[in-house]
Structures are given as structure tokens and as C-alpha cells.
């Protein structure tokens, strides 16, 4: 007896989505993993973070009473995550045509073509969603928050959503400014470069936060590779670099590579060049990370959270589904069109106050 499966059922498509191979994303994977408790069955997600600790225990007279350590303050906010939503139409004509890569004299039925088209459509939408999440994560680190345009349709901007993970009245601890006179060039002294990177590391270390990665754009990488002092340090530790686990980890990301593991005045950092690009709405290819920018941070400094999606089934019953992606289906019987819809509500957030420090325009 054959088993009838509705390939356009919401839960079937959700299971199919989980089996897809997603686009590899450096910022999302390394710095914003989704952990247990990061998927909320609620309209908003809770974001709590506190500063790190870098204090010391005092030396005391033996018979003196202990000094009480006050608990660190923390902040908790609830945010309504941004909404990603896109769809793909499946028409009767699509099911009659030979699919891409299908044999010319194919015996595929409409049902078999529909199954393949559903899988292909979900894969295409997933790649687009993943790129949007990568951009969201990168912008959150660069700006210590993010601003996105929420669209009403393909051509009309509705609202502008802004989230800031710092107090504007106290300044942005995630931003470091390199004076124009100190911006790097091929003839810039190594001591100048080390001085600024070290200052960025100290901004994190004095708050008890980890600092293991120096992310650089392509223009900065070109300057470093032309610097003889940088080359000597990299060549000296070339054996360590090749055997380093991070070297193997980064090979799966297109446009991301390890330049070296370098000591910047006592701070040993993985120097990672990022040249990932995406195609913007205006058709131009844009870098996720600015070519002239640099950033000091550490893995898992943030997390990517998700709010639920409100779904209506074929009977008109409303339910909420918690997940990274929720597929849905709209059927227009009059026009003989099935519209596959994919929806997600992500929020990229830090785990501590400003666990990254970014400097724009590091090079001339």
C-alpha cells in the first residue's frame, strides 16, 4: 500500500527545510550561534547582558571582616525581532515544463516535478534568508546595534527598525576611532599599528571580556601583507598557523581566510580577513565587512534568537510555531497558483555589554 504524503503541508516543508544545506556564514556561525533557549514561542524575545569582571580580591588583615563583592548590574530588554518573509509561486504551467537538469525525454509526473520544485524553492529561499541573517549579524557587530528598512512590498519601504545595544547618552563603547594622521599605509610604522590594536584589546580586557580575533577588511589585509614586520611575525609562526584548528575551520567560508596568529604588544590574535559579499537590492555587490574596517572580538560573543511565527491552517485555525524558519502555503484555485512562503523572525544580540570594538577607515 502506497503512503500518501502532502509535500505542501507546513510541517512536512519544515522538516524538508531542516534537511537543506545552508549557505556557510562566517559571522553568524562564529559569533552568533543559536543555543538552547534562543528560540522563543512568543512575539518578543528577551535580551539580557551584563559587563564582564576584571576586579581583584583585596589583601586583608587576617582577623578583618571580608569585603562584600556587590553583584554586577545587568540589563534585560524585550525586543520584537525583525521579520524576514519571501515567497515563490508554483503554477500548473511550471509542472508541465521540463525542469532544469531534467532529461529531455523525461517521464516525470506533475507530482514528482512538484516535489522537486518545492525542494528547490525552499533551498533558494533559505539561501536568501541566510544571507540576510549574515548581514544582520555583521551590522550588529559593526554598529553595536542595527538599522533595517522594513518593506511593505518589493518597492516600498514601510518602517525603519533600529536596535541599539548601548546607551546613546553614555556613548558607544563598541566604536574606536583611529585619527586620520594614524591611518595605516604601506609605510606606516609597525609600532603605530600595534598601538591601536592594543588599545582596542584593552577596551575589552579592562572589562573582563575575551579578545582573540582581529577581523580586517580586504584593504587592511593588503596593508598588513605589505608590512615587513607583520610578514616576519607570520613567517616565524607559520608552522603553528598551519596546524591551528581555526585554519581548518575557516576553509569552508568563501572569502574568509586566516592571515596569521600575531602578537600585538602582548595580545595574541587570530588575524582574519573577510571579503564576503552579497548582492544588494540595487544590484551592486557589497561587502558584509567594510574593506577599510578592523574589529577585535571573540567567538560566541553574541547569539541569534528567534521569535515565533503566527500561522493559519487550512481550516482557518490560528497557531503559533516556534522555529528558525516556518514555511507556509497559499493556494489560489482560480488562478491555479500555489505560493510557498518562508518566514523567520531573527534578532542578533550580544551576550555582554559591547563585546566587540570596531574601527572604521583604518587605512587611507
C-alpha positions in Angstrom: 0.0 0.0 0.0 1.4 3.4 -1.0 1.9 6.1 1.6 0.3 9.4 0.6 2.3 12.5 1.7 1.3 16.0 1.3 4.5 17.7 0.3 3.0 21.2 0.8 1.9 20.6 4.4 3.5 23.2 6.7 5.1 20.6 9.0 6.4 18.5 6.1 8.0 21.5 4.5 9.5 22.5 7.8 11.1 19.0 8.0 12.3 19.3 4.4 13.9 22.7 5.3 15.9 21.2 8.1 17.5 18.8 5.6 18.7 21.5 3.3 22.4 22.5 3.2 22.5 26.2 4.2 24.9 28.8 2.9 28.0 29.0 5.0 28.1 32.2 7.0 31.1 33.3 9.0 29.7 36.0 11.3 26.6 34.0 12.1 28.4 30.7 12.8 31.4 32.0 14.7 30.0 34.9 16.7 26.2 34.4 16.9 25.4 30.7 17.5 21.8 29.8 18.3 21.7 27.9 21.5 19.2 26.2 23.7 16.6 28.7 24.9 17.2 31.1 22.0 14.0 30.1 20.1 11.0 31.8 21.8 7.4 30.8 21.5 6.5 34.5 22.0 6.1 37.6 19.9 9.2 39.2 21.5 12.5 37.8 22.7 14.3 38.6 25.9 17.8 40.0 25.6 19.9 40.3 28.8 23.5 41.2 29.1 26.0 42.5 31.6 29.6 43.7 31.7 32.5 41.4 32.3 34.5 41.2 35.5 38.1 42.3 35.8 38.4 43.1 39.5 40.8 41.7 42.1 40.4 40.2 45.6 41.8 42.5 48.2 44.7 41.6 50.6 43.2 41.7 54.1 44.3 41.7 57.7 43.6 38.1 58.8 41.2 39.0 61.6 39.3 41.6 59.5 35.8 41.0 58.2 35.6 40.1 54.5 34.7 42.8 52.0 31.5 42.0 50.2 31.5 41.9 46.4 28.4 43.6 45.0 26.6 41.8 42.3 27.1 43.2 38.8 24.3 45.0 37.3 22.7 43.8 34.2 20.1 44.9 31.7 17.2 42.9 30.3 15.1 44.1 27.4 12.4 42.6 25.3 12.7 43.2 21.5 10.3 42.4 18.7 12.7 40.8 16.1 12.7 41.8 12.5 10.7 39.8 10.1 12.0 38.0 7.0 9.4 36.9 4.6 9.6 35.8 1.0 7.6 33.5 -1.3 7.8 31.5 -4.6 5.0 30.7 -6.9 4.2 27.2 -8.2 1.9 27.2 -11.2 0.3 24.5 -13.3 2.5 25.6 -16.2 5.6 25.0 -14.1 4.6 21.4 -13.5 4.1 20.7 -17.2 7.5 22.1 -18.3 10.8 20.1 -18.2 12.7 21.2 -15.1 16.3 22.4 -15.1 18.7 19.5 -15.5 15.8 17.1 -16.2 16.2 14.6 -19.1 14.7 15.8 -22.4 12.6 12.7 -22.7 11.7 12.6 -19.0 8.8 10.5 -17.6 8.5 12.7 -14.5 4.9 13.3 -13.4 3.4 16.6 -12.2 3.6 15.3 -8.6 7.3 14.4 -9.0 8.1 17.8 -10.5 6.1 19.5 -7.7 8.2 17.7 -5.1 11.5 18.7 -6.8 10.3 22.3 -7.3 9.3 22.6 -3.6 12.7 21.4 -2.5 14.4 23.8 -5.0 12.3 26.7 -4.0 12.9 26.2 -0.3 16.6 25.9 -0.9 16.6 29.2 -2.9 14.6 31.0 -0.1 16.8 29.5 2.6 20.0 30.9 0.9 18.4 34.3 0.7 17.3 34.2 4.4 20.8 33.0 5.5 22.5 35.9 3.7 20.1 38.4 5.4 21.0 36.9 8.8 24.7 37.1 8.0 24.3 40.8 7.2 22.2 41.3 10.4 25.0 39.7 12.5 27.8 41.7 10.8 25.9 45.0 11.1 25.2 44.3 14.8 28.9 44.0 15.5 29.9 46.9 13.4 27.3 49.4 14.8 26.7 47.8 18.2 23.1 47.5 17.0 21.4 47.6 13.6 19.0 49.5 11.4 16.9 47.8 8.7 14.3 49.0 6.3 11.1 47.0 6.7 9.4 46.7 3.3 5.7 46.9 2.5 6.3 45.3 -0.9 9.1 44.8 -3.3 9.5 48.6 -4.0 8.0 50.4 -0.9 9.8 51.0 2.4 7.4 50.9 5.3 9.2 51.4 8.6 12.8 51.7 9.7 13.6 49.3 12.6 16.5 50.4 14.9 18.0 48.5 17.8 20.9 49.9 19.9 22.8 47.8 22.4 24.3 50.8 24.2 23.1 54.0 25.9 23.3 56.9 23.5 23.7 59.3 26.4 26.9 57.5 27.5 28.5 56.9 24.1 29.1 53.7 22.1 31.8 51.5 23.7 31.9 49.4 20.6 33.4 52.1 18.5 37.1 53.0 18.3 38.4 56.0 16.3 41.8 56.0 14.6 42.9 59.6 14.0 43.4 60.4 10.3 47.1 61.0 10.8 47.5 57.5 12.1 45.6 55.7 9.4 47.6 52.8 8.0 49.5 52.8 4.8 52.3 50.7 3.4 54.9 52.9 5.1 53.2 53.1 8.5 55.4 52.0 11.4 54.5 48.7 12.9 54.5 50.4 16.3 51.6 52.6 15.2 49.6 49.6 14.1 50.3 47.7 17.2 49.4 50.7 19.4 45.9 51.0 18.0 45.2 47.2 18.0 46.4 47.0 21.6 44.2 49.9 22.6 41.2 48.1 21.1 42.1 44.9 23.0 42.5 46.9 26.3 39.0 48.3 25.8 37.7 44.7 26.1 40.2 43.3 28.6 39.7 46.0 31.2 36.0 44.9 31.3 36.9 41.3 31.6 35.8 40.3 28.1 37.7 37.9 25.8 39.6 39.2 22.7 41.0 36.5 20.4 40.1 37.7 16.8 41.2 40.7 14.8 38.8 40.9 11.8 40.1 43.0 8.9 38.7 44.1 5.6 40.5 43.4 2.3 42.1 46.9 2.1 43.6 46.5 5.6 44.8 43.0 4.7 46.7 44.4 1.7 48.4 46.9 4.0 49.4 44.2 6.6 50.7 41.9 4.0 52.9 44.6 2.6 54.3 45.4 6.1 57.7 43.6 6.7 57.3 43.4 10.4 53.9 41.7 10.0 55.4 39.3 7.5 58.2 38.3 9.8 55.8 37.6 12.7 53.6 35.5 10.4 56.5 33.6 8.8 58.0 32.9 12.2 54.9 31.1 13.4 53.9 29.6 10.0 54.0 26.0 11.4 51.7 26.9 14.3 49.3 28.6 11.9 49.0 25.7 9.5 48.3 23.3 12.4 45.8 25.7 14.1 42.2 24.4 14.3 40.9 27.8 13.1 42.8 27.4 9.9 40.7 24.4 9.1 37.5 26.0 10.4 37.8 29.0 8.0 38.4 26.9 4.9 34.6 26.4 4.5 33.9 30.1 4.2 34.2 31.7 0.7 36.1 35.0 1.0 37.3 34.4 4.6 40.9 33.3 5.5 43.4 33.4 8.3 46.3 35.8 7.6 48.2 34.7 10.7 48.3 34.4 14.5 50.1 37.6 15.6 51.2 39.1 18.9 50.2 42.7 19.1 52.1 44.1 22.1 51.1 41.2 24.3 47.7 40.4 22.8 47.9 37.3 20.6 45.2 37.5 18.0 43.9 35.5 15.0 44.1 37.9 12.1 41.1 37.0 9.9 40.5 38.8 6.6 36.8 38.9 5.5 35.9 39.6 1.9 32.4 38.0 1.8 29.9 39.8 -0.5 26.2 39.8 -1.1 24.0 41.3 -3.9 22.2 44.3 -2.6 18.7 45.4 -3.6 20.1 47.9 -6.1 22.0 45.1 -7.8 25.5 46.0 -6.6 27.8 43.6 -4.8 28.6 44.8 -1.3 31.0 43.6 1.4 29.5 42.3 4.6 32.5 43.8 6.4 33.9 47.1 5.2 37.2 46.8 3.3 38.9 49.5 5.4 37.5 48.4 8.8 39.0 46.4 11.7 37.4 44.7 14.7 38.6 43.0 17.9 36.2 40.4 19.4 35.9 36.7 20.3 33.8 33.7 19.2 30.3 33.3 20.6 30.2 36.9 21.8 26.6 37.1 20.8 23.6 34.8 19.9 21.0 34.7 17.2 17.5 34.4 18.7 14.1 33.8 17.0 10.5 34.7 17.9 7.5 32.6 16.9 5.5 32.9 13.7 1.7 33.1 13.7 0.3 30.5 11.2 -3.2 29.8 10.0 -4.0 26.3 8.8 -6.4 25.3 6.0 -9.4 25.3 8.5 -8.8 28.9 9.5 -7.4 27.9 12.9 -4.5 30.1 14.2 -1.5 28.6 15.8 2.0 29.8 16.8 5.1 27.9 15.6 8.5 28.4 17.2 11.4 27.8 14.9 14.2 29.4 12.9 12.1 29.0 9.7 8.4 28.5 9.2 7.1 27.6 5.7 3.5 28.2 4.7 1.3 27.7 1.7 -1.2 29.9 -0.1 -3.5 28.5 -2.8 -5.3 30.5 -5.4 -7.5 27.9 -7.0 -9.0 30.3 -9.5 -5.6 31.2 -11.0 -4.2 27.7 -10.3 -1.2 29.0 -8.3 0.4 27.7 -5.2 2.6 30.2 -3.3 5.2 28.7 -1.0 6.0 31.2 1.8 9.0 31.1 4.1 9.1 33.3 7.2 11.6 34.0 10.1 11.9 36.5 12.9 15.6 36.7 13.9 17.4 39.0 16.4 21.2 39.2 16.7 22.2 40.3 20.2 25.4 40.5 22.4 25.9 38.4 25.5 27.8 41.2 27.3 28.0 44.9 27.0 29.8 45.8 23.8 31.8 42.5 23.4 33.4 43.9 20.2 35.3 47.0 19.3 35.1 48.3 15.7 37.2 50.9 13.9 36.2 52.3 10.6 38.6 53.7 8.0 41.7 52.1 9.5 43.6 52.7 6.2 43.9 55.8 4.0 
